[in-house]
Amino acid sequence: MRLNRLFFGALCLLSSVTLAVAQEQSSVTCYAYQLGGVNVQLDYDLAQSKPVELFLEYNDGTIDTLHYFSYDEQLARYELRSRSSDSFAMIPRSKRLDLHLLELILRFKGETRTLLLHNVADAMGVFIHDTQAGDTNLRNGPKGDVVCQLDKKGTYLLSVCAVRDGWWRICGNQISVYETENEGVAAIRKSGDAWIHSSVIAMDTRNYGGQKLHLRDSPSSEGRVLYSFTKEILLRPLEWRGEWVKVQTIDKKHQGWIHSQWLCGNPLTTCA
């Protein structure tokens, strides 16, 4: 199945740095998911452990806001309703998976969808760098079925927020497309997760001034140096632990841990 390119304005900025700064002053965090035809954003109060508002942004620019109005004790779920439509959403309390994921049941325009929203503050930006033959495959799970294929004509930016056996979960079911006839944020699939293998994604290093960077044997500035370099290079992310990322050079000759401040997930510009 080819990527169906549907574009919407972003209510949530997919920048973990920006959101981390904002959350130092607020307990509200943002969860997001991209459907084919609507961008879903949930503001969730971590301190109160309950939703605040849900925003549905449609491709015509209209936004439907669902407000938290009750907690159903019998059904053990939070409920949100729109004041301008029949849209309705539920968050089962038992399905509050962790700080990274949140299950949302959404009823809108005569449809009911179960979505797995991702905390965008936990997202790490990467881009497609696939040197293998053929299109780049996105799958429904590690080593799962192909749910989407990306051709090599464009530049693709995405955010990942979990890793399992070399496979990264793509946050929010969305990908940014550049350098093609159609540019913008695209929904990957109608529902469900999408995963991508670490061997086809990369990040640039941010040593723009020729700083000497190191790959270490552990996620710490005290870790033993395994490899050092001063030129900007591409690295493939393998693991993620706090502010440290385990990476591998494109030629597979070196791997180790590097602080995330030295990584950039955008090949089209520098990361300030």
VOPAGU-2260 file (C-alpha; in pm, 1 decimal, decimal comma):
REM VOPAGU-2260
SITE   aa  ch    i         X         Y         Z
SITE  MET   A    0       0,0       0,0       0,0
SITE  ARG   A    1     142,8     333,9     -99,5
SITE  LEU   A    2     152,2     626,4     138,6
SITE  ASN   A    3    -170,4     824,2     113,4
SITE  ARG   A    4     -48,6    1183,0     139,5
SITE  LEU   A    5    -291,8    1386,3     345,0
SITE  PHE   A    6    -169,1    1707,9     496,9
SITE  PHE   A    7    -275,9    1898,4     806,4
SITE  GLY   A    8    -152,7    2178,7    1028,0
SITE  ALA   A    9      31,6    2053,5    1336,8
SITE  LEU   A   10    -137,2    2132,6    1667,8
SITE  CYS   A   11     138,5    1956,3    1855,0
SITE  LEU   A   12     496,0    2059,6    1776,4
SITE  LEU   A   13     696,7    1739,1    1739,3
SITE  SER   A   14     994,3    1880,0    1919,9
SITE  SER   A   15    1091,1    1705,4    2239,9
SITE  VAL   A   16    1317,2    1997,0    2333,1
SITE  THR   A   17    1038,3    2255,8    2302,3
SITE  LEU   A   18     789,8    2041,2    2490,8
SITE  ALA   A   19    1035,4    1952,1    2763,9
SITE  VAL   A   20    1090,8    2320,5    2836,5
SITE  ALA   A   21     715,8    2387,0    2835,8
SITE  GLN   A   22     645,9    2097,8    3069,8
SITE  GLU   A   23     882,5    2233,9    3333,5
SITE  GLN   A   24     611,0    2495,0    3389,8
SITE  SER   A   25     304,6    2275,4    3333,3
SITE  SER   A   26     187,0    1922,3    3411,1
SITE  VAL   A   27      -5,8    1906,7    3082,5
SITE  THR   A   28     152,7    1694,6    2812,5
SITE  CYS   A   29      50,9    1629,5    2453,8
SITE  TYR   A   30     -42,0    1298,0    2292,4
SITE  ALA   A   31     -93,1    1277,8    1917,0
SITE  TYR   A   32    -204,6    1052,4    1634,0
SITE  GLN   A   33    -252,3    1113,6    1262,0
SITE  LEU   A   34    -557,9     959,4    1098,4
SITE  GLY   A   35    -629,9     971,4     727,6
SITE  GLY   A   36    -832,3    1292,8     726,0
SITE  VAL   A   37    -789,7    1417,9    1080,8
SITE  ASN   A   38    -503,4    1513,9    1309,6
SITE  VAL   A   39    -574,5    1404,1    1667,7
SITE  GLN   A   40    -418,2    1581,1    1966,7
SITE  LEU   A   41    -495,5    1515,7    2332,2
SITE  ASP   A   42    -383,8    1745,8    2613,6
SITE  TYR   A   43    -343,8    1530,9    2925,3
SITE  ASP   A   44    -284,6    1650,3    3281,9
SITE  LEU   A   45     -23,7    1419,9    3432,0
SITE  ALA   A   46     -59,1    1565,4    3781,0
SITE  GLN   A   47    -435,4    1501,4    3787,9
SITE  SER   A   48    -411,8    1183,7    3574,5
SITE  LYS   A   49    -697,0    1290,0    3350,6
SITE  PRO   A   50    -755,6    1438,6    3004,7
SITE  VAL   A   51    -809,1    1810,5    2952,8
SITE  GLU   A   52    -910,5    1861,8    2589,1
SITE  LEU   A   53    -904,2    1666,7    2264,8
SITE  PHE   A   54    -859,0    1843,7    1930,9
SITE  LEU   A   55    -962,3    1703,2    1593,2
SITE  GLU   A   56    -808,3    1902,9    1308,7
SITE  TYR   A   57    -959,3    1819,8     969,1
SITE  ASN   A   58    -791,3    1865,9     631,5
SITE  ASP   A   59   -1012,7    2165,5     552,7
SITE  GLY   A   60    -861,3    2352,0     848,7
SITE  THR   A   61   -1157,5    2319,8    1085,1
SITE  ILE   A   62   -1095,4    2209,9    1443,3
SITE  ASP   A   63   -1344,1    2025,6    1662,9
SITE  THR   A   64   -1264,6    2052,5    2034,6
SITE  LEU   A   65   -1380,1    1784,8    2275,9
SITE  HIS   A   66   -1384,8    1884,3    2642,2
SITE  TYR   A   67   -1341,3    1654,4    2941,7
SITE  PHE   A   68   -1674,6    1635,9    3119,8
SITE  SER   A   69   -1690,8    1326,0    3338,3
SITE  TYR   A   70   -1537,8    1010,8    3473,9
SITE  ASP   A   71   -1767,9     707,9    3451,4
SITE  GLU   A   72   -1706,1     511,7    3771,2
SITE  GLN   A   73   -1902,3     206,5    3656,6
SITE  LEU   A   74   -1721,0     175,5    3323,7
SITE  ALA   A   75   -1391,1     311,0    3462,4
SITE  ARG   A   76   -1333,9     555,6    3180,3
SITE  TYR   A   77   -1282,7     924,7    3118,7
SITE  GLU   A   78   -1523,6    1084,5    2872,4
SITE  LEU   A   79   -1489,7    1387,0    2645,0
SITE  ARG   A   80   -1759,9    1549,6    2432,1
SITE  SER   A   81   -1776,8    1816,5    2165,4
SITE  ARG   A   82   -2006,3    2116,3    2205,3
SITE  SER   A   83   -2040,4    2165,7    1830,2
SITE  SER   A   84   -2075,9    1809,2    1697,6
SITE  ASP   A   85   -2163,3    1455,7    1805,4
SITE  SER   A   86   -1796,8    1362,9    1843,8
SITE  PHE   A   87   -1727,4    1162,6    2160,1
SITE  ALA   A   88   -1412,6    1010,0    2308,8
SITE  MET   A   89   -1331,5     770,5    2590,3
SITE  ILE   A   90   -1008,1     683,9    2768,4
SITE  PRO   A   91   -1037,8     355,1    2962,6
SITE  ARG   A   92    -855,9     396,0    3293,0
SITE  SER   A   93    -723,5      40,7    3276,8
SITE  LYS   A   94    -573,2     118,3    2934,4
SITE  ARG   A   95    -352,8     399,7    3062,7
SITE  LEU   A   96     -43,6     207,5    2955,0
SITE  ASP   A   97     238,4     435,0    3075,2
SITE  LEU   A   98     367,6     787,9    3027,5
SITE  HIS   A   99     450,9     708,5    2665,3
SITE  LEU   A  100     127,2     557,7    2531,6
SITE  LEU   A  101    -241,9     616,8    2584,6
SITE  GLU   A  102    -539,9     431,9    2436,2
SITE  LEU   A  103    -824,7     647,9    2305,9
SITE  ILE   A  104   -1162,2     531,8    2171,0
SITE  LEU   A  105   -1292,0     797,9    1933,6
SITE  ARG   A  106   -1637,6     828,2    1780,0
SITE  PHE   A  107   -1668,4    1088,2    1505,1
SITE  LYS   A  108   -1856,8    1125,5    1177,7
SITE  GLY   A  109   -2033,8     792,9    1227,4
SITE  GLU   A  110   -1712,8     595,9    1286,4
SITE  THR   A  111   -1552,5     445,4    1594,9
SITE  ARG   A  112   -1173,9     406,8    1607,6
SITE  THR   A  113    -941,5     278,1    1878,7
SITE  LEU   A  114    -617,6     474,7    1865,0
SITE  LEU   A  115    -286,0     438,6    2043,9
SITE  LEU   A  116    -166,8     795,0    2108,4
SITE  HIS   A  117     198,2     875,5    2170,5
SITE  ASN   A  118     346,3    1127,2    2409,9
SITE  VAL   A  119     525,9    1361,1    2169,3
SITE  ALA   A  120     764,0    1481,4    2441,8
SITE  ASP   A  121     923,7    1137,2    2427,2
SITE  ALA   A  122     972,7    1146,9    2050,7
SITE  MET   A  123    1315,1    1139,3    1886,2
SITE  GLY   A  124    1346,5    1288,9    1539,0
SITE  VAL   A  125    1507,5    1080,2    1262,5
SITE  PHE   A  126    1496,2    1065,5     883,7
SITE  ILE   A  127    1490,5     792,4     622,5
SITE  HIS   A  128    1835,6     697,8     492,2
SITE  ASP   A  129    1777,8     372,1     307,8
SITE  THR   A  130    2065,6     246,1      93,5
SITE  GLN   A  131    1897,3     -85,4      18,3
SITE  ALA   A  132    1730,8    -164,2    -313,0
SITE  GLY   A  133    1359,2     -97,2    -357,5
SITE  ASP   A  134    1114,0     102,4    -152,3
SITE  THR   A  135    1139,4     154,3     223,9
SITE  ASN   A  136     895,2     -67,5     411,5
SITE  LEU   A  137     695,5      32,3     717,9
SITE  ARG   A  138     543,0    -261,1     907,0
SITE  ASN   A  139     266,4    -322,2    1161,2
SITE  GLY   A  140     518,9    -452,7    1413,0
SITE  PRO   A  141     875,3    -578,6    1441,5
SITE  LYS   A  142     921,2    -818,8    1145,0
SITE  GLY   A  143     547,9    -773,7    1078,1
SITE  ASP   A  144     345,6    -722,4     762,6
SITE  VAL   A  145     421,1    -429,5     534,1
SITE  VAL   A  146     157,3    -157,8     578,8
SITE  CYS   A  147     320,5     119,8     378,3
SITE  GLN   A  148     601,3     170,5     127,1
SITE  LEU   A  149     801,2     488,4      69,1
SITE  ASP   A  150     978,0     547,9    -260,1
SITE  LYS   A  151    1326,4     696,3    -277,4
SITE  LYS   A  152    1220,4    1020,4    -450,6
SITE  GLY   A  153    1144,7    1225,0    -140,0
SITE  THR   A  154    1293,3    1314,6     195,3
SITE  TYR   A  155    1105,8    1170,1     490,7
SITE  LEU   A  156    1124,0    1291,7     850,2
SITE  LEU   A  157     960,7    1102,6    1134,4
SITE  SER   A  158     962,3    1067,1    1510,8
SITE  VAL   A  159    1026,1     740,1    1689,9
SITE  CYS   A  160     944,6     670,9    2051,6
SITE  ALA   A  161    1008,4     305,6    2131,7
SITE  VAL   A  162    1252,8      40,1    2016,4
SITE  ARG   A  163    1232,6    -338,5    2017,9
SITE  ASP   A  164    1493,4    -572,5    1872,3
SITE  GLY   A  165    1620,2    -314,7    1626,1
SITE  TRP   A  166    1272,3    -193,7    1526,2
SITE  TRP   A  167    1143,3     155,0    1612,7
SITE  ARG   A  168     777,9     243,4    1663,0
SITE  ILE   A  169     682,1     552,9    1461,8
SITE  CYS   A  170     513,2     807,0    1687,7
SITE  GLY   A  171     164,0     929,1    1613,9
SITE  ASN   A  172     115,1     740,7    1284,8
SITE  GLN   A  173     261,7    1033,0    1090,5
SITE  ILE   A  174     555,5    1119,8     868,9
SITE  SER   A  175     672,0    1448,7     714,6
SITE  VAL   A  176     732,0    1444,0     339,4
SITE  TYR   A  177     962,2    1688,8     156,0
SITE  GLU   A  178    1110,9    1740,0    -189,5
SITE  THR   A  179     818,8    1583,7    -374,2
SITE  GLU   A  180     514,1    1726,3    -555,3
SITE  ASN   A  181     320,2    1704,7    -230,0
SITE  GLU   A  182     480,9    1816,9      92,2
SITE  GLY   A  183     360,3    1815,4     450,0
SITE  VAL   A  184     255,4    1580,6     728,6
SITE  ALA   A  185     106,7    1250,6     609,6
SITE  ALA   A  186     -92,5     977,9     780,1
SITE  ILE   A  187      76,5     640,1     743,0
SITE  ARG   A  188    -226,7     413,9     787,7
SITE  LYS   A  189    -592,5     430,4     888,3
SITE  SER   A  190    -531,8     285,9    1234,6
SITE  GLY   A  191    -275,4      87,0    1428,4
SITE  ASP   A  192      98,0     117,5    1475,0
SITE  ALA   A  193     374,1     148,3    1218,4
SITE  TRP   A  194     732,4      31,9    1275,7
SITE  ILE   A  195    1058,2      88,5    1090,6
SITE  HIS   A  196    1394,5     -87,4    1113,7
SITE  SER   A  197    1701,0      95,4    1244,6
SITE  SER   A  198    1897,0       0,6     930,2
SITE  VAL   A  199    1697,4     248,0     717,8
SITE  ILE   A  200    1686,5     555,3     946,1
SITE  ALA   A  201    1959,0     798,2    1048,7
SITE  MET   A  202    2050,6    1119,4    1229,3
SITE  ASP   A  203    2311,9    1384,1    1154,9
SITE  THR   A  204    2567,1    1492,0    1412,3
SITE  ARG   A  205    2562,4    1855,8    1526,9
SITE  ASN   A  206    2935,7    1922,7    1555,2
SITE  TYR   A  207    2900,7    2206,2    1303,9
SITE  GLY   A  208    3203,8    2382,7    1445,8
SITE  GLY   A  209    3430,8    2080,7    1418,6
SITE  GLN   A  210    3385,3    1974,7    1781,2
SITE  LYS   A  211    3535,7    1639,5    1871,6
SITE  LEU   A  212    3260,5    1391,8    1955,2
SITE  HIS   A  213    3288,4    1049,2    2110,6
SITE  LEU   A  214    3099,2     720,7    2100,1
SITE  ARG   A  215    3120,7     559,2    2445,0
SITE  ASP   A  216    3071,9     211,1    2583,6
SITE  SER   A  217    2793,8     323,2    2820,7
SITE  PRO   A  218    2529,9     600,5    2836,6
SITE  SER   A  219    2744,1     830,7    3048,4
SITE  SER   A  220    3004,6    1100,2    3001,6
SITE  GLU   A  221    3227,1     874,1    3213,2
SITE  GLY   A  222    3196,0     586,0    2966,8
SITE  ARG   A  223    3506,0     459,9    2788,2
SITE  VAL   A  224    3561,3     622,9    2448,5
SITE  LEU   A  225    3526,8     373,5    2163,0
SITE  TYR   A  226    3546,5     609,3    1866,1
SITE  SER   A  227    3610,0     982,3    1815,2
SITE  PHE   A  228    3547,9    1212,1    1518,9
SITE  THR   A  229    3540,4    1582,0    1429,2
SITE  LYS   A  230    3353,6    1577,2    1096,3
SITE  GLU   A  231    2973,8    1575,4    1071,9
SITE  ILE   A  232    2860,4    1219,0    1004,1
SITE  LEU   A  233    2542,8    1011,7     977,8
SITE  LEU   A  234    2455,7     770,4    1257,8
SITE  ARG   A  235    2186,2     506,4    1287,0
SITE  PRO   A  236    2001,5     493,1    1623,6
SITE  LEU   A  237    1997,0     150,3    1789,1
SITE  GLU   A  238    1875,9     217,7    2143,6
SITE  TRP   A  239    1760,7     510,1    2354,0
SITE  ARG   A  240    1815,6     557,6    2727,1
SITE  GLY   A  241    1726,5     892,8    2877,9
SITE  GLU   A  242    1937,9    1161,7    2712,1
SITE  TRP   A  243    2172,2     908,7    2553,6
SITE  VAL   A  244    2135,6     723,9    2223,5
SITE  LYS   A  245    2324,1     413,4    2118,4
SITE  VAL   A  246    2421,8     458,1    1754,4
SITE  GLN   A  247    2610,9     291,0    1474,4
SITE  THR   A  248    2806,8     449,8    1190,9
SITE  ILE   A  249    2665,6     397,2     842,0
SITE  ASP   A  250    2957,9     172,4     748,1
SITE  LYS   A  251    2883,1     -39,7    1059,5
SITE  LYS   A  252    3245,6     -13,7    1174,8
SITE  HIS   A  253    3174,3     174,5    1498,1
SITE  GLN   A  254    2896,5     191,8    1753,6
SITE  GLY   A  255    2850,7     336,4    2098,0
SITE  TRP   A  256    2656,2     585,0    2310,1
SITE  ILE   A  257    2635,4     957,5    2236,3
SITE  HIS   A  258    2445,2    1236,4    2412,9
SITE  SER   A  259    2128,5    1333,8    2223,9
SITE  GLN   A  260    2226,4    1703,8    2224,8
SITE  TRP   A  261    2473,4    1620,2    1944,8
SITE  LEU   A  262    2212,6    1459,6    1717,2
SITE  CYS   A  263    1985,0    1616,4    1455,2
SITE  GLY   A  264    1689,3    1441,7    1292,2
SITE  ASN   A  265    1656,6    1684,8    1001,2
SITE  PRO   A  266    1886,4    1643,7     697,3
SITE  LEU   A  267    1750,0    1957,4     528,6
SITE  THR   A  268    1877,1    2210,0     782,1
SITE  THR   A  269    2092,4    2242,3    1091,3
SITE  CYS   A  270    1938,7    2189,3    1433,4
SITE  ALA   A  271    1990,7    2504,1    1639,2
